[in-house]
Amino acid sequence: MIGSVTSKQTIVVLTGATGGLGSALAVSLSKLGVVLILSGRDHQKLEQLNQQLGGQHHCIAGDLSTHNGRQALTAYCQQFSGGIDALINNAASNHFGPLQEMSETAITHMLTTNLLVPVELTRCLLPSLRKRDKAQIINIGSAFSRLGFPGFSVYSACKFGLRGFTEALRRELADTNITVRLFAPRTIKTAMNDANVMAMNDALGNHSDSVEQVAKQFVSFFQHPQRSEQFLGWPERFFGWLNSINSRWVDQGIAAKLPIIQRYWSGEKI
C-alpha cells in the first residue's frame, strides 16, 4: 500500500488515533482526503478504525512510551520516500487528584506520555518532515497549557512543557519548511476525563465540548498553518490570558473554588 501513495497526497501521522478525540480527528481528516498513518497501542482497534474510514489508511501499533515503539513508527514513516506532511502529537493520559496521593509510577507515566513522547517522536520524524516543501507539527495541548489547575498538577506541568516545546521549536525551525503549532481544547467529553472530573465541571459551571466539536475546529486550524496556536472555549481563553498577565488574580478565584474541587477528587460526590 505504501507504494500506491502519490507525492501529491497529504500524509499525516496521528498518534493516539483510537482514543475519543483521536478517532474524531481521524474521521475529520480522512474526509479531507489525507492519507493517515494511524498510531496506537491496539492493532485490532486501529484496523477497525481504518475500516470505518474506508480502509485506505495505514496502521502501526506500538507503545510510544518505549524506544522500540517510537522506532517502529519512525521506520514505518521512512518507507514514504517523499516524506510526510504532518505529525499530530495527540496521544495523552490524565489523572485527577492531589499530588500527594499519586504514585511515582503514575507521575512517570503521565510525564512520559504527555511530554517525552511528543518531544522524542518529533525529533525522530524531523528528517521525514523536512522532505516536504511544506510540513507541520501540531501538538495537542489543553486549556491547562497556560492555566495550572488544582488536581491536575502533573498534567498541567506536562501541557505547560508541551507549549514551551512547541514555541521554542517553532522558533528553532523558523528558517525551514516546517511550522510547529499548538491546538489546545478545553475539557472534552471523553473516557480520559472520568465521572469525577465531569461532575466537578458541572458543579463549577465549566463547559465541556464533544469530540466532534473539537475535531471540526481542528480541521480549520489544520488548514490554516499561519496560526501558531489556538485555544478553545470561553471563558477558558480569557482566564488563560489573565493568568499570563497577573496569576494572583486567578489564584484568588480558584482558591474560592478549592473546597468543591477537593470534594470531587476524593470521590465524595460520586
Backbone as CSV, one residue per row, in Angstrom:
resi,resn,N_x,N_y,N_z,CA_x,CA_y,CA_z,C_x,C_y,C_z
1,MET,0.823,-1.220,0.000,0.000,0.000,0.000,0.848,1.257,0.000
2,ILE,2.019,1.216,0.616,2.859,2.404,0.655,3.226,2.843,-0.754
3,GLY,3.468,1.886,-1.615,3.836,2.222,-2.978,2.744,2.919,-3.748
4,SER,1.479,2.796,-3.293,0.352,3.398,-4.006,0.128,4.857,-3.646
5,VAL,0.842,5.365,-2.646,0.676,6.753,-2.223,1.439,7.653,-3.182
6,THR,0.763,8.662,-3.723,1.412,9.573,-4.658,2.053,10.735,-3.910
7,SER,2.982,11.399,-4.572,3.694,12.518,-3.945,2.777,13.700,-3.679
8,LYS,1.623,13.749,-4.364,0.705,14.869,-4.195,-0.236,14.670,-3.016
9,GLN,-0.340,13.455,-2.492,-1.229,13.205,-1.372,-0.626,13.701,-0.062
10,THR,-1.491,14.203,0.800,-1.059,14.682,2.107,-0.995,13.508,3.072
11,ILE,0.164,13.284,3.655,0.386,12.154,4.551,0.538,12.686,5.972
12,VAL,-0.307,12.194,6.871,-0.367,12.721,8.242,-0.226,11.591,9.248
13,VAL,0.702,11.740,10.183,0.842,10.811,11.301,-0.030,11.303,12.447
14,LEU,-0.881,10.411,12.947,-1.781,10.756,14.054,-1.566,9.770,15.190
15,THR,-1.044,10.242,16.319,-0.865,9.366,17.481,-2.138,9.388,18.335
16,GLY,-2.287,8.355,19.154,-3.493,8.243,19.974,-4.742,8.160,19.118
17,ALA,-4.635,7.462,17.994,-5.696,7.506,16.978,-6.991,6.840,17.410
18,THR,-6.929,5.882,18.330,-8.153,5.168,18.701,-8.831,5.751,19.934
19,GLY,-8.262,6.808,20.513,-8.920,7.469,21.640,-10.125,8.262,21.180
20,GLY,-10.828,8.849,22.128,-12.037,9.588,21.775,-11.777,10.721,20.806
21,LEU,-10.835,11.597,21.150,-10.509,12.699,20.258,-9.771,12.187,19.026
22,GLY,-8.856,11.243,19.213,-8.091,10.715,18.091,-8.975,10.156,16.996
23,SER,-9.983,9.387,17.377,-10.898,8.813,16.384,-11.662,9.901,15.639
24,ALA,-12.102,10.921,16.375,-12.829,12.030,15.740,-11.928,12.801,14.787
25,LEU,-10.672,13.006,15.184,-9.722,13.670,14.292,-9.482,12.826,13.045
26,ALA,-9.379,11.520,13.219,-9.158,10.628,12.082,-10.321,10.719,11.090
27,VAL,-11.534,10.724,11.589,-12.708,10.829,10.725,-12.684,12.143,9.947
28,SER,-12.440,13.241,10.655,-12.463,14.555,10.009,-11.328,14.710,8.998
29,LEU,-10.141,14.244,9.336,-9.006,14.358,8.425,-9.176,13.449,7.215
30,SER,-9.752,12.279,7.433,-9.988,11.365,6.318,-10.929,11.988,5.300
31,LYS,-11.912,12.746,5.778,-12.854,13.407,4.879,-12.171,14.463,4.021
32,LEU,-11.020,14.965,4.480,-10.263,15.939,3.696,-9.490,15.269,2.564
33,GLY,-9.414,13.930,2.618,-8.685,13.209,1.589,-7.232,12.946,1.917
34,VAL,-6.823,13.188,3.164,-5.433,12.925,3.525,-5.230,11.433,3.749
35,VAL,-3.992,11.001,3.636,-3.604,9.634,3.959,-3.084,9.632,5.389
36,LEU,-3.702,8.835,6.240,-3.349,8.818,7.661,-2.461,7.630,7.996
37,ILE,-1.469,7.887,8.829,-0.712,6.819,9.475,-1.221,6.788,10.902
38,LEU,-2.073,5.829,11.192,-2.771,5.752,12.468,-1.912,5.002,13.477
39,SER,-1.605,5.666,14.590,-0.747,5.081,15.616,-1.517,4.904,16.918
40,GLY,-1.357,3.733,17.518,-1.987,3.432,18.795,-1.444,2.132,19.341
41,ARG,-1.886,1.761,20.523,-1.375,0.547,21.161,-2.057,-0.721,20.664
42,ASP,-3.326,-0.624,20.268,-4.148,-1.809,19.966,-4.317,-1.955,18.459
43,HIS,-3.689,-2.982,17.882,-3.752,-3.173,16.433,-5.180,-3.425,15.957
44,GLN,-5.939,-4.200,16.713,-7.313,-4.506,16.298,-8.171,-3.241,16.243
45,LYS,-8.039,-2.388,17.229,-8.812,-1.139,17.230,-8.390,-0.225,16.081
46,LEU,-7.093,-0.207,15.793,-6.616,0.598,14.672,-7.207,0.100,13.355
47,GLU,-7.221,-1.202,13.175,-7.773,-1.773,11.942,-9.269,-1.510,11.835
48,GLN,-9.963,-1.600,12.953,-11.399,-1.310,12.944,-11.645,0.141,12.549
49,LEU,-10.848,1.041,13.076,-10.975,2.455,12.714,-10.668,2.645,11.241
50,ASN,-9.623,2.014,10.756,-9.261,2.129,9.344,-10.395,1.643,8.442
51,GLN,-11.011,0.528,8.797,-12.120,0.018,8.002,-13.312,0.976,8.041
52,GLN,-13.533,1.574,9.181,-14.600,2.576,9.304,-14.350,3.751,8.355
53,LEU,-13.076,4.041,8.122,-12.697,5.168,7.261,-12.543,4.771,5.799
54,GLY,-12.824,3.514,5.491,-12.750,3.077,4.102,-11.573,2.185,3.783
55,GLY,-10.688,1.967,4.765,-9.596,1.028,4.597,-8.402,1.538,3.815
56,GLN,-8.349,2.829,3.528,-7.266,3.352,2.688,-6.089,3.911,3.471
57,HIS,-6.117,3.776,4.787,-5.066,4.366,5.614,-4.085,3.300,6.115
58,HIS,-3.112,3.721,6.895,-2.072,2.841,7.404,-2.189,2.721,8.915
59,CYS,-1.901,1.528,9.440,-1.976,1.281,10.878,-0.634,0.767,11.375
60,ILE,-0.144,1.361,12.430,1.097,0.892,13.050,0.894,0.879,14.566
61,ALA,0.781,-0.318,15.121,0.524,-0.469,16.554,1.836,-0.523,17.321
62,GLY,1.841,0.079,18.492,3.028,0.045,19.342,2.877,0.982,20.511
63,ASP,3.716,0.792,21.493,3.714,1.620,22.695,4.748,2.730,22.519
64,LEU,4.279,3.947,22.269,5.185,5.058,22.002,5.948,5.518,23.246
65,SER,5.569,5.013,24.401,6.319,5.364,25.609,7.630,4.579,25.690
66,THR,7.828,3.648,24.748,9.064,2.874,24.694,9.892,3.291,23.485
67,HIS,11.199,3.112,23.604,12.105,3.410,22.489,11.745,2.564,21.271
68,ASN,11.473,1.280,21.488,11.153,0.395,20.368,9.866,0.809,19.668
69,GLY,8.885,1.244,20.438,7.627,1.690,19.844,7.821,2.911,18.966
70,ARG,8.614,3.864,19.426,8.869,5.072,18.632,9.700,4.751,17.392
71,GLN,10.668,3.839,17.547,11.495,3.472,16.404,10.688,2.729,15.341
72,ALA,9.725,1.935,15.765,8.883,1.218,14.809,8.065,2.194,13.970
73,LEU,7.497,3.204,14.607,6.720,4.203,13.873,7.629,5.025,12.961
74,THR,8.806,5.365,13.445,9.757,6.126,12.636,10.153,5.338,11.388
75,ALA,10.459,4.056,11.570,10.853,3.210,10.443,9.720,3.081,9.430
76,TYR,8.504,2.988,9.929,7.355,2.887,9.015,7.252,4.149,8.160
77,CYS,7.404,5.302,8.794,7.294,6.574,8.065,8.431,6.745,7.055
78,GLN,9.583,6.177,7.344,10.720,6.299,6.439,10.488,5.581,5.111
79,GLN,9.496,4.702,5.075,9.186,4.000,3.828,8.538,4.932,2.798
80,PHE,8.030,6.068,3.277,7.483,7.071,2.359,8.657,7.912,1.872
81,SER,9.169,7.579,0.715,10.408,8.204,0.243,10.287,9.710,0.071
82,GLY,9.066,10.192,-0.182,8.871,11.627,-0.361,8.624,12.376,0.920
83,GLY,8.617,11.663,2.046,8.418,12.304,3.337,6.963,12.331,3.769
84,ILE,6.711,12.970,4.900,5.361,13.116,5.443,5.055,14.604,5.617
85,ASP,3.770,14.931,5.565,3.338,16.329,5.602,3.064,16.849,6.997
86,ALA,2.673,15.966,7.907,2.287,16.458,9.237,2.424,15.369,10.285
87,LEU,2.772,15.793,11.479,2.754,14.958,12.674,1.806,15.607,13.662
88,ILE,0.812,14.846,14.097,-0.121,15.326,15.111,0.120,14.530,16.383
89,ASN,0.727,15.174,17.372,1.007,14.533,18.657,-0.231,14.642,19.541
90,ASN,-1.072,13.608,19.463,-2.355,13.622,20.153,-2.398,12.682,21.354
91,ALA,-1.584,11.633,21.378,-1.635,10.659,22.469,-1.419,11.351,23.810
92,ALA,-2.248,10.995,24.802,-2.161,11.663,26.106,-2.744,10.779,27.197
93,SER,-2.391,11.109,28.432,-3.000,10.447,29.586,-3.243,11.492,30.664
94,ASN,-4.171,11.203,31.559,-4.589,12.191,32.547,-4.821,11.506,33.886
95,HIS,-4.759,12.283,34.961,-5.102,11.790,36.297,-5.597,12.974,37.107
96,PHE,-6.741,12.806,37.758,-7.324,13.864,38.570,-7.194,13.486,40.035
97,GLY,-6.514,14.329,40.795,-6.353,14.063,42.216,-5.160,14.816,42.770
98,PRO,-5.024,14.841,44.099,-3.920,15.583,44.725,-2.582,14.908,44.469
99,LEU,-1.546,15.699,44.337,-0.209,15.185,44.065,0.229,14.187,45.132
100,GLN,-0.069,14.468,46.394,0.391,13.624,47.494,-0.106,12.189,47.367
101,GLU,-1.252,12.001,46.727,-1.825,10.660,46.612,-1.450,9.953,45.309
102,MET,-0.652,10.599,44.462,-0.233,9.977,43.216,1.019,9.141,43.438
103,SER,1.106,8.029,42.749,2.291,7.179,42.837,3.366,7.677,41.883
104,GLU,4.592,7.296,42.151,5.688,7.646,41.247,5.448,7.047,39.859
105,THR,4.869,5.864,39.828,4.581,5.211,38.548,3.596,6.029,37.727
106,ALA,2.538,6.510,38.373,1.531,7.308,37.667,2.120,8.619,37.163
107,ILE,2.953,9.247,37.982,3.583,10.513,37.583,4.505,10.285,36.390
108,THR,5.321,9.250,36.464,6.251,8.945,35.373,5.500,8.642,34.085
109,HIS,4.403,7.921,34.204,3.608,7.576,33.023,3.062,8.830,32.347
110,MET,2.541,9.768,33.145,1.999,10.994,32.560,3.090,11.848,31.933
111,LEU,4.208,12.004,32.626,5.304,12.798,32.077,5.822,12.192,30.776
112,THR,5.891,10.876,30.730,6.378,10.195,29.531,5.399,10.345,28.383
113,THR,4.136,10.022,28.630,3.133,10.037,27.563,2.877,11.437,27.033
114,ASN,2.756,12.394,27.940,2.324,13.737,27.543,3.458,14.664,27.108
115,LEU,4.687,14.344,27.477,5.781,15.262,27.163,6.963,14.578,26.473
116,LEU,7.493,13.526,27.078,8.645,12.866,26.469,8.314,12.301,25.095
117,VAL,7.168,11.637,24.976,6.814,11.006,23.698,6.710,12.025,22.560
118,PRO,5.950,13.115,22.702,5.910,14.066,21.593,7.256,14.692,21.267
119,VAL,8.078,14.950,22.289,9.399,15.521,22.034,10.261,14.531,21.249
120,GLU,10.342,13.302,21.714,11.174,12.297,21.075,10.653,11.911,19.686
121,LEU,9.341,11.765,19.556,8.778,11.383,18.266,9.002,12.494,17.240
122,THR,8.858,13.729,17.680,9.138,14.860,16.791,10.584,14.818,16.315
123,ARG,11.498,14.589,17.238,12.912,14.513,16.878,13.150,13.422,15.837
124,CYS,12.536,12.280,16.050,12.735,11.142,15.151,12.163,11.385,13.756
125,LEU,11.064,12.132,13.683,10.374,12.301,12.407,10.762,13.572,11.661
126,LEU,11.604,14.396,12.243,12.020,15.625,11.559,12.633,15.360,10.180
127,PRO,13.482,14.336,10.002,14.016,14.090,8.656,12.930,13.820,7.611
128,SER,11.882,13.101,7.987,10.784,12.824,7.054,9.978,14.081,6.767
129,LEU,9.803,14.928,7.765,9.060,16.173,7.582,9.850,17.155,6.716
130,ARG,11.157,17.137,6.812,11.991,18.058,6.033,11.949,17.766,4.532
131,LYS,11.519,16.583,4.164,11.498,16.220,2.744,10.377,16.912,1.976
132,ARG,9.363,17.381,2.679,8.232,18.039,2.023,8.543,19.520,1.803
133,ASP,7.889,20.119,0.810,8.046,21.555,0.590,7.499,22.342,1.772
134,LYS,6.369,21.850,2.303,5.766,22.450,3.488,5.283,21.327,4.392
135,ALA,5.574,21.439,5.670,5.157,20.421,6.631,4.803,21.093,7.944
136,GLN,4.072,20.361,8.775,3.707,20.951,10.060,3.671,19.902,11.160
137,ILE,3.972,20.359,12.364,3.845,19.570,13.583,2.783,20.252,14.422
138,ILE,1.764,19.506,14.806,0.713,20.068,15.664,0.685,19.268,16.957
139,ASN,0.957,19.937,18.052,0.889,19.328,19.368,-0.466,19.645,19.992
140,ILE,-1.128,18.613,20.478,-2.436,18.817,21.108,-2.216,19.172,22.574
141,GLY,-2.481,20.414,22.885,-2.314,20.905,24.238,-3.625,20.847,25.012
142,SER,-3.848,21.866,25.818,-5.009,21.898,26.712,-5.162,23.320,27.232
143,ALA,-6.350,23.608,27.763,-6.509,24.873,28.488,-5.477,24.967,29.606
144,PHE,-5.050,23.789,30.115,-4.057,23.740,31.183,-2.633,23.940,30.664
145,SER,-2.492,24.244,29.375,-1.171,24.584,28.846,-0.724,25.961,29.307
146,ARG,-1.659,26.772,29.807,-1.296,28.088,30.340,-2.112,28.459,31.563
147,LEU,-2.797,27.471,32.144,-3.617,27.722,33.336,-3.541,26.494,34.241
148,GLY,-2.610,26.513,35.216,-2.493,25.399,36.145,-3.734,25.283,37.011
149,PHE,-4.179,24.028,37.246,-5.445,23.827,37.948,-5.278,22.767,39.033
150,PRO,-5.875,22.981,40.226,-5.773,22.005,41.317,-6.272,20.628,40.881
151,GLY,-5.585,19.605,41.318,-5.962,18.247,40.964,-5.356,17.779,39.655
152,PHE,-4.728,18.713,38.939,-4.102,18.390,37.654,-2.671,18.930,37.624
153,SER,-1.979,18.837,38.747,-0.655,19.458,38.839,0.324,18.853,37.838
154,VAL,0.381,17.541,37.740,1.330,16.892,36.836,0.877,17.057,35.392
155,TYR,-0.411,16.884,35.153,-0.949,17.066,33.796,-0.694,18.497,33.316
156,SER,-0.928,19.474,34.186,-0.666,20.869,33.832,0.816,21.080,33.527
157,ALA,1.681,20.476,34.334,3.116,20.596,34.098,3.487,20.061,32.718
158,CYS,2.894,18.931,32.355,3.157,18.339,31.033,2.696,19.271,29.921
159,LYS,1.501,19.823,30.062,0.954,20.654,28.999,1.635,22.016,28.930
160,PHE,2.039,22.559,30.081,2.875,23.768,30.047,4.170,23.467,29.302
161,GLY,4.774,22.328,29.615,6.011,21.937,28.963,5.834,21.746,27.470
162,LEU,4.717,21.145,27.074,4.458,20.920,25.657,4.287,22.242,24.921
163,ARG,3.653,23.190,25.570,3.519,24.506,24.940,4.887,25.173,24.791
164,GLY,5.716,25.079,25.823,7.053,25.657,25.734,7.880,24.997,24.645
165,PHE,7.790,23.681,24.547,8.490,22.945,23.498,8.017,23.397,22.121
166,THR,6.709,23.542,21.963,6.141,23.974,20.685,6.670,25.345,20.286
167,GLU,6.636,26.269,21.233,7.074,27.640,20.963,8.555,27.693,20.603
168,ALA,9.385,27.004,21.385,10.827,27.033,21.148,11.184,26.363,19.818
169,LEU,10.555,25.212,19.534,10.876,24.511,18.292,10.381,25.281,17.075
170,ARG,9.251,25.958,17.198,8.760,26.789,16.092,9.815,27.846,15.731
171,ARG,10.414,28.450,16.740,11.440,29.468,16.508,12.737,28.835,16.010
172,GLU,13.032,27.653,16.497,14.236,26.946,16.055,14.160,26.572,14.577
173,LEU,12.956,26.266,14.102,12.765,25.824,12.720,12.212,26.929,11.820
174,ALA,12.348,28.167,12.264,11.763,29.297,11.531,12.324,29.437,10.118
175,ASP,13.540,28.968,9.888,14.132,29.089,8.553,14.020,27.795,7.742
176,THR,13.095,26.923,8.151,12.881,25.665,7.444,11.479,25.625,6.847
177,ASN,11.142,24.482,6.286,9.820,24.268,5.681,8.778,23.843,6.700
178,ILE,9.153,23.715,7.977,8.270,23.111,8.984,7.707,24.171,9.924
179,THR,6.394,24.185,10.095,5.756,25.023,11.102,5.386,24.147,12.301
180,VAL,5.490,24.706,13.489,5.221,23.964,14.720,4.148,24.722,15.497
181,ARG,3.045,24.030,15.818,1.875,24.743,16.333,1.218,23.989,17.487
182,LEU,0.397,24.715,18.228,-0.306,24.158,19.383,-1.803,24.336,19.209
183,PHE,-2.544,23.245,19.383,-4.006,23.281,19.364,-4.477,22.829,20.735
184,ALA,-5.175,23.713,21.453,-5.460,23.476,22.865,-6.956,23.514,23.172
185,PRO,-7.596,22.364,23.270,-9.016,22.325,23.667,-9.188,22.564,25.167
186,ARG,-10.420,22.857,25.565,-10.764,22.816,26.985,-11.225,21.376,27.266
187,THR,-11.954,21.147,28.358,-12.377,19.794,28.715,-13.205,19.176,27.586
188,ILE,-12.863,17.937,27.249,-13.562,17.204,26.202,-14.294,16.030,26.844
189,LYS,-15.451,15.717,26.325,-16.238,14.587,26.825,-15.679,13.283,26.260
190,THR,-14.644,12.769,26.931,-14.026,11.504,26.533,-13.775,10.663,27.767
191,ALA,-13.378,9.409,27.537,-13.098,8.495,28.641,-11.899,8.952,29.464
192,MET,-11.035,9.807,28.893,-9.875,10.282,29.632,-10.291,11.145,30.822
193,ASN,-11.456,11.776,30.734,-11.998,12.546,31.850,-13.077,11.715,32.528
194,ASP,-12.771,11.200,33.717,-13.681,10.274,34.373,-14.900,10.991,34.967
195,ALA,-15.750,10.210,35.628,-17.008,10.750,36.161,-16.769,11.850,37.179
196,ASN,-15.702,11.721,37.967,-15.395,12.758,38.960,-15.066,14.086,38.295
197,VAL,-14.299,14.025,37.215,-13.930,15.253,36.503,-15.161,15.918,35.904
198,MET,-15.996,15.126,35.254,-17.175,15.697,34.611,-18.150,16.257,35.641
199,ALA,-18.299,15.562,36.771,-19.191,16.048,37.827,-18.652,17.338,38.440
200,MET,-17.336,17.406,38.629,-16.730,18.628,39.152,-16.967,19.794,38.196
201,ASN,-16.769,19.554,36.900,-17.000,20.625,35.927,-18.442,21.115,35.966
202,ASP,-19.378,20.189,36.114,-20.789,20.583,36.225,-21.013,21.446,37.464
203,ALA,-20.412,21.039,38.580,-20.592,21.770,39.831,-19.976,23.169,39.757
204,LEU,-18.879,23.288,39.009,-18.202,24.577,38.883,-18.762,25.425,37.748
205,GLY,-19.646,24.848,36.957,-20.194,25.577,35.822,-19.247,25.640,34.639
206,ASN,-18.255,24.714,34.610,-17.320,24.674,33.484,-17.953,23.962,32.296
207,HIS,-17.640,24.423,31.108,-18.198,23.826,29.904,-17.291,22.719,29.367
208,SER,-17.906,21.747,28.700,-17.175,20.668,28.043,-17.644,20.572,26.605
209,ASP,-16.742,20.159,25.730,-17.062,20.035,24.308,-17.069,18.577,23.887
210,SER,-17.860,18.266,22.869,-17.851,16.926,22.301,-16.630,16.769,21.409
211,VAL,-16.229,15.534,21.166,-15.073,15.304,20.288,-15.358,15.794,18.876
212,GLU,-16.611,15.725,18.458,-16.959,16.199,17.121,-16.784,17.705,16.997
213,GLN,-17.165,18.445,18.046,-16.984,19.900,18.032,-15.501,20.266,17.955
214,VAL,-14.698,19.569,18.732,-13.266,19.860,18.758,-12.627,19.489,17.423
215,ALA,-13.010,18.350,16.868,-12.437,17.914,15.588,-12.770,18.898,14.472
216,LYS,-13.966,19.446,14.506,-14.355,20.425,13.484,-13.461,21.663,13.548
217,GLN,-13.195,22.131,14.760,-12.327,23.302,14.910,-10.874,22.963,14.568
218,PHE,-10.493,21.716,14.836,-9.136,21.304,14.497,-8.910,21.338,12.988
219,VAL,-9.882,20.883,12.224,-9.739,20.863,10.765,-9.483,22.273,10.241
220,SER,-10.204,23.255,10.765,-9.986,24.635,10.346,-8.564,25.080,10.703
221,PHE,-8.117,24.714,11.895,-6.753,25.048,12.329,-5.725,24.368,11.431
222,PHE,-5.944,23.109,11.124,-5.031,22.333,10.279,-4.873,22.971,8.904
223,GLN,-5.949,23.535,8.398,-5.936,24.107,7.048,-5.405,25.542,7.013
224,HIS,-5.099,26.100,8.170,-4.562,27.468,8.236,-3.250,27.460,9.015
225,PRO,-2.168,26.991,8.386,-0.898,26.819,9.098,-0.230,28.109,9.553
226,GLN,-0.776,29.252,9.182,-0.208,30.514,9.649,-0.562,30.778,11.120
227,ARG,-1.524,30.068,11.671,-1.885,30.238,13.081,-0.914,29.461,13.962
228,SER,-0.231,30.152,14.844,0.759,29.494,15.701,0.109,28.639,16.778
229,GLU,-0.987,29.108,17.339,-1.679,28.344,18.367,-3.142,28.749,18.429
230,GLN,-3.951,27.829,18.945,-5.373,28.116,19.113,-5.863,27.470,20.402
231,PHE,-6.435,28.298,21.269,-7.066,27.824,22.495,-8.580,27.893,22.303
232,LEU,-9.265,26.842,22.725,-10.709,26.776,22.525,-11.461,27.131,23.800
233,GLY,-12.626,27.717,23.620,-13.547,27.904,24.734,-13.453,29.244,25.433
234,TRP,-14.604,29.738,25.824,-14.730,30.946,26.629,-15.508,30.595,27.878
235,PRO,-15.077,30.926,29.083,-14.046,31.927,29.428,-12.631,31.358,29.588
236,GLU,-12.407,30.086,29.200,-11.089,29.487,29.403,-9.978,30.294,28.736
237,ARG,-10.235,30.780,27.526,-9.212,31.579,26.835,-8.906,32.856,27.622
238,PHE,-9.965,33.471,28.156,-9.765,34.711,28.917,-8.934,34.459,30.170
239,PHE,-9.273,33.405,30.920,-8.541,33.143,32.162,-7.101,32.716,31.884
240,GLY,-6.886,32.025,30.766,-5.514,31.693,30.385,-4.700,32.934,30.102
241,TRP,-5.316,33.881,29.395,-4.649,35.157,29.121,-4.410,35.929,30.416
242,LEU,-5.438,35.984,31.266,-5.324,36.720,32.526,-4.229,36.123,33.405
243,ASN,-4.135,34.794,33.403,-3.115,34.120,34.201,-1.708,34.532,33.776
244,SER,-1.532,34.792,32.476,-0.220,35.215,31.986,0.071,36.676,32.330
245,ILE,-0.981,37.445,32.621,-0.819,38.858,32.970,-0.601,39.039,34.473
246,ASN,-1.459,38.396,35.270,-1.364,38.503,36.726,-1.969,37.243,37.344
247,SER,-1.122,36.279,37.632,-1.607,34.987,38.128,-2.258,35.106,39.504
248,ARG,-1.941,36.142,40.257,-2.538,36.288,41.588,-4.052,36.443,41.507
249,TRP,-4.540,37.139,40.509,-5.989,37.281,40.344,-6.642,35.918,40.139
250,VAL,-6.003,35.088,39.332,-6.548,33.756,39.069,-6.412,32.875,40.307
251,ASP,-5.296,33.010,41.026,-5.108,32.267,42.285,-6.298,32.479,43.220
252,GLN,-6.685,33.738,43.363,-7.766,34.072,44.292,-9.098,33.482,43.843
253,GLY,-9.357,33.528,42.537,-10.613,32.979,42.033,-10.691,31.476,42.204
254,ILE,-9.587,30.780,41.930,-9.583,29.315,42.048,-9.584,28.895,43.508
255,ALA,-8.925,29.665,44.362,-8.895,29.330,45.791,-10.310,29.269,46.368
256,ALA,-11.187,30.141,45.884,-12.568,30.145,46.367,-13.308,28.873,45.966
257,LYS,-12.838,28.236,44.893,-13.487,27.015,44.395,-12.814,25.740,44.901
258,LEU,-11.692,25.892,45.602,-10.910,24.737,46.016,-11.696,23.719,46.843
259,PRO,-12.553,24.123,47.792,-13.308,23.112,48.544,-14.169,22.225,47.650
260,ILE,-14.752,22.800,46.614,-15.553,21.995,45.677,-14.654,21.022,44.932
261,ILE,-13.529,21.508,44.434,-12.599,20.661,43.689,-12.123,19.499,44.554
262,GLN,-11.810,19.778,45.806,-11.318,18.738,46.712,-12.371,17.676,46.974
263,ARG,-13.631,18.060,47.057,-14.685,17.070,47.272,-14.764,16.089,46.105
264,TYR,-14.581,16.591,44.917,-14.707,15.708,43.750,-13.454,14.869,43.526
265,TRP,-12.279,15.359,43.890,-11.124,14.483,43.688,-11.094,13.381,44.730
266,SER,-11.826,13.551,45.830,-11.939,12.484,46.821,-13.022,11.474,46.443
267,GLY,-13.831,11.826,45.418,-14.920,10.934,45.015,-16.127,11.040,45.919
268,GLU,-16.132,12.028,46.783,-17.180,12.174,47.783,-18.554,12.333,47.175
269,LYS,-18.619,13.006,46.004,-19.903,13.328,45.410,-20.352,12.293,44.369
270,ILE,-19.529,11.285,44.112,-19.856,10.323,43.067,-20.427,9.051,43.673
